Amino acid sequence: MFRLHRMLSCLRQPLVQRFGTNGDKSHGESLRHGMGSSKVWDNIYSSKNTKDSSHFDWFCSYKDLQDLLLPLLHDMAPTMNHSGQPLHVLDLGCGTSDVGLGLLCNSPIPLLISCVDRSKPAVLAMREHFMHSPVMPKHKYSHLEYVEGDVTDLHHVHSSSVSLVLDKGTSDALLRSGTEPAQRLVREALRVLQVGGKLVQLTDEDPDARLGFFEKVGAGPAVTFHDLGEKHGLTYYAYIVTRSS
Ligand SMILES: C[S@@+](CC[C@H](N)C(=O)[O-])C[C@H]1O[C@@H](n2cnc3c(N)ncnc32)[C@H](O)[C@@H]1O
């Protein structure tokens, strides 16, 4: 049985107090009020030392997710890699997360990883970080790029061209401004996904709330979810939406 629906405000408070995986609490107060505001995120990313090799990752990092993501890519490769072209992966609202870099270094399947965020300081920080500390892709045809853009309007991405869309904490931030922006993210993700491609949302929002959200956006029947376990007293989930025809 799903746990009882918890109010969003209850969910978000501990998340903010626990800001990041590297224990940075200095921005907790501004996030508590402004998680939906681009200015707040710009300030946070601007204040990071870009030469610092540590990333700010929202509640979990690549290492926590690799056992989920690499098998997904492995399973979709035979059907989506006909032409030998890299599989296209989008990380929506990437911030300065290490997930894109982790995939680049560890995926034996060739990937084009496009990390998108509307925060210019985040995109510049990651480009600069990548330039100062280049990494060796696991597959020689893999490629990583950081793109400034709005994840609720992916007009620069062709329909049915992407294999995997990641959303780690981004819908949670968008939901702060109401359900419409978060619904647009899901609609755009489903538009750009190939048939059989997957949207993976990582969040602490429990199934009775998030499944209702997917129902409203028309993606209900295509969703499965996985309990990722507990961290800092909260349970995290991966919601996986598979694009059907
Ligand atoms: C909770 S953070 C998660 C960052 C990153 N995914 C991680 O796991 O560390 C939310 C991110 O979404 C970005 N964001 C919010 N709304 C956005 C939008 N409409 N378009 C692009 N990025 C957005 C913010 O700039 C921020 O980097």
The ligand as an ORCA input file, in Angstrom:
! r2SCAN-3c Opt
* xyz 0 1
  C      16.783     20.775     -7.707
  S      17.916     21.377     -8.903
  C      18.515     19.866     -9.574
  C      19.826     20.026    -10.293
  C      20.458     18.710    -10.775
  N      19.545     17.933    -11.600
  C      20.927     17.869     -9.620
  O      20.433     16.763     -9.447
  O      21.799     18.330     -8.885
  C      16.813     21.994    -10.173
  C      17.523     22.514    -11.403
  O      16.539     22.784    -12.393
  C      16.925     23.960    -13.090
  N      15.691     24.490    -13.701
  C      14.556     24.880    -13.074
  N      13.637     25.262    -13.959
  C      14.204     25.098    -15.196
  C      13.744     25.315    -16.514
  N      12.507     25.773    -16.776
  N      14.579     25.042    -17.547
  C      15.843     24.572    -17.304
  N      16.323     24.343    -16.066
  C      15.517     24.605    -15.027
  C      17.548     24.847    -12.030
  O      18.377     25.852    -12.599
  C      18.317     23.802    -11.220
  O      19.608     23.626    -11.736
*
